[in-house]
Amino acid sequence: MQQGEIELQDFGPDHIEGAVALSRQENWPHRPQDWQMALQLSSGAVALDDRGRVAGTILVTPYGADCAMINMVIVDRNARGKGLGRRLMEQAFALAENRPLRLVATTDGMPLYQKLGFVPSGTILQHQGKVTELHTPDGVQAASADDLPEIKALDRDAYGADREALIDALAERGQFAVIRRNGVIEAYAAIRPFGRGEVIGPVIAGSAGDAKALIGFFAASRPGAFLRVDTDSRTGIAGWLTEIGLAHVGGGVAMDRPSKKDSEQVRPKVYALANQALG
């Protein structure tokens, strides 16, 4: 490569160390294990500078043929303003093939995504902190491996895409809880190690009350632990999260390409994301 030239390569395990350094530059909490999980579920690209250092990253996480999440989009501050973000996005489009695309945009990334045809569809609120003391809610129980097929079906119905691989990855690393009525699972939540502590999500439920019970189930068992929940502002649980000690600390804008139909955005059943990267 010539001096200053940036080369794009397939994202592989050998690039994780450089990716972690890049995400720390942005004050993102991702550990090597968090990058490894994202890469396990995704394909992607890295930008390497003329010294072989990671100067940019992007991942594409497919959910069956239904859609794909574009995530972990980072460009080194010293490499910005040279079109690298667009090059990475064009690579992501190729990897996603013809799938509808979703992402959660930062303020810095919004202008580029809008130029590339992404349309805002919601506001994601990041809540985190140490919860106040909670009583374990009634009606919630720990899930078993036998519950995974039913959890996957419920998730597919709510999210509108096949996230079987994500559910399996969560089962490898964390725990599930469910609300079961008349022998049928009506709501579920997952928790796993992430960043500074643990993240609760996805949370799939038919009502805010069930979503709060699932989050409360995990929070009550971890007094003093650092927890994170990423929720859509339309779910109506953000105020309650703040009340139990999970402060609103930021977030992003959910975007789609092409735009979802209005009928698909009426009443969210996804009360918390797996996290902002994975949807």
GIGI-V87586 format. One record per pair of residues at least 24 apart in sequence whose ideal C-beta (glycine too) atoms are under 7 Angstrom apart, sorted by sequence separation. I is the first residue (numbers start at 1). J is the second residue. D is the distance in whole Angstrom. If there is no record, write none. Layout:
BEGIN
I_J_D, I_J_D
END
This chain:
BEGIN
55_79_5, 186_210_7, 211_235_7, 252_276_6, 151_176_6, 189_214_4, 212_237_6, 219_244_7, 13_39_7, 86_112_6, 189_215_7, 211_237_6, 85_112_5, 89_116_6, 187_214_6, 191_218_5, 198_225_7, 200_227_6, 208_235_7, 11_39_6, 56_84_5, 68_96_4, 197_225_6, 201_229_6, 208_236_5, 212_240_6, 147_176_7, 189_218_7, 197_226_3, 198_227_6, 199_228_5, 200_229_5, 201_230_6, 208_237_6, 49_79_7, 58_88_4, 196_226_5, 197_227_6, 15_46_5, 68_99_4, 70_101_6, 147_178_6, 154_185_6, 179_210_5, 197_228_7, 22_54_6, 56_88_6, 60_92_5, 67_99_5, 71_103_7, 11_44_4, 38_71_7, 58_91_7, 67_100_5, 68_101_6, 69_102_5, 70_103_4, 142_175_7, 143_176_4, 195_228_7, 235_268_6, 11_45_6, 38_72_6, 58_92_5, 65_99_7, 67_101_7, 69_103_6, 143_177_6, 151_185_7, 154_188_6, 179_213_7, 194_228_7, 234_268_5, 237_271_6, 10_45_6, 11_46_5, 18_53_6, 19_54_6, 22_57_6, 60_95_4, 67_102_6, 142_177_6, 143_178_5, 150_185_5, 179_214_7, 9_45_7, 18_54_3, 60_96_5, 73_109_6, 141_177_7, 232_268_5, 235_271_5, 8_45_5, 9_46_6, 47_84_6, 62_99_6, 140_177_5, 141_178_6, 151_188_5, 177_214_6, 19_57_5, 147_185_6, 232_270_7, 8_47_6, 9_48_6, 15_54_6, 140_179_6, 141_180_7, 139_179_6, 177_217_5, 231_271_6, 6_47_5, 7_48_5, 47_88_6, 177_218_7, 231_272_5, 230_272_6, 6_49_6, 45_88_6, 229_272_5, 230_273_4, 5_50_6, 143_188_7, 230_275_6, 4_50_6, 11_57_7, 45_91_4, 158_204_5, 230_276_5, 3_50_6, 155_202_7, 11_59_7, 26_74_6, 1_50_5, 6_55_6, 155_204_6, 154_204_6, 23_74_6, 22_74_5, 25_77_7, 43_95_5, 22_76_6, 211_271_4, 206_269_7, 205_269_7, 204_269_6, 204_270_6, 205_271_5, 202_270_6, 203_271_4, 203_272_4, 202_272_6, 201_272_4, 202_273_6, 200_272_6, 201_273_5, 202_274_5, 6_79_7, 140_213_5, 201_274_5, 139_213_6, 140_214_6, 201_275_6, 137_213_4, 199_275_5, 140_217_4, 6_84_6, 8_87_6, 137_216_5, 137_217_6, 136_217_6, 194_275_6, 134_216_5, 8_91_6, 136_220_4, 134_219_5, 135_220_6, 134_220_4, 131_219_4, 133_223_6, 66_160_7, 67_161_5, 130_224_6, 66_161_4, 130_225_7, 66_162_6, 130_226_6, 131_227_6, 64_161_6, 63_161_4, 64_162_3, 128_226_7, 63_162_6, 128_227_7, 63_163_5, 128_228_4, 127_228_7, 126_228_7, 127_229_5, 126_230_5, 127_231_7, 160_264_7, 124_230_6, 125_231_5, 124_232_6, 125_233_6, 166_274_6, 122_232_5, 123_233_4, 134_244_6, 122_233_7, 127_238_7, 158_269_4, 159_270_6, 122_234_6, 132_244_5, 158_270_6, 166_278_6, 125_238_5, 131_244_5, 132_245_5, 127_241_4, 131_245_4, 127_242_7, 130_245_6, 131_246_6, 129_245_5, 129_246_5, 128_246_6, 129_247_5, 127_246_4, 128_247_7, 127_247_6, 127_248_6, 128_249_6, 125_248_6, 126_249_5, 41_165_6, 126_250_5, 41_166_6, 126_251_5, 125_251_5, 124_251_5, 41_169_6, 123_251_7, 124_252_5, 40_169_6, 123_253_6, 124_254_6, 37_169_6, 122_254_4, 120_253_5, 121_254_5, 121_255_6, 120_255_6, 121_256_5, 37_173_7, 119_255_6, 118_255_4, 119_256_6, 118_256_7, 119_257_7, 118_257_5, 121_260_6, 117_257_5, 119_259_4, 113_255_6, 110_253_6, 121_265_6, 106_252_6, 105_252_5, 104_252_4, 105_253_5, 104_253_7, 124_273_7, 104_254_6, 105_255_5, 126_276_7, 103_255_5, 124_276_6, 102_256_5, 101_256_7, 100_256_7, 101_257_4, 100_257_7, 100_258_6, 34_194_6, 34_195_7, 31_195_7, 30_195_6, 29_195_3, 29_196_5, 104_276_4, 102_279_6, 72_277_6, 71_277_4, 71_278_7, 69_278_6, 69_279_5, 61_278_6, 38_277_6, 38_278_7
END
